Amino acid sequence: MANIGMDSMEVLKSNLETLQNFAPLGDEKMNEVRLALQPFYRGKNLAWMQTAYQDAWSHGITIA
């Protein structure tokens, strides 16, 4: 686990609570999510799905 740039102790505590209560989705729910997302991924209209895609890191651009 890494604590990177939390706004406040409240945010950190909330994030830790989320981690402590995490439970992976069951097989049925995962299949439901996959089915719902199929049209989105099949379209291949997302820049990061193209073979020539390069993100900002490869160009030395940082946001922080």
C-alpha positions, 0 to 999 in steps of 0.5 A, a space after each residue: 500500500 502507498 500513501 501518495 498525496 492525500 488531501 487530509 487525514 479524513 481522506 486517508 482514513 476513508 481510503 483505509 476503510 475502503 481497503 479494509 472492507 474490500 471484497 472482490 466481485 463474485 463470478 456472476 457479478 464480474 460476468 455481468 460487468 464484462 457483458 455490460 462493457 463489451 460494446 464499449 471495448 469492441 468499438 476500439 474508439 479509445 485512444 489507449 486501445 490503438 497500437 500507436 498510442 503513447 501516453 503523456 509519460 512517454 513525452 515527459 509530461 507530468 501533471 503534478 
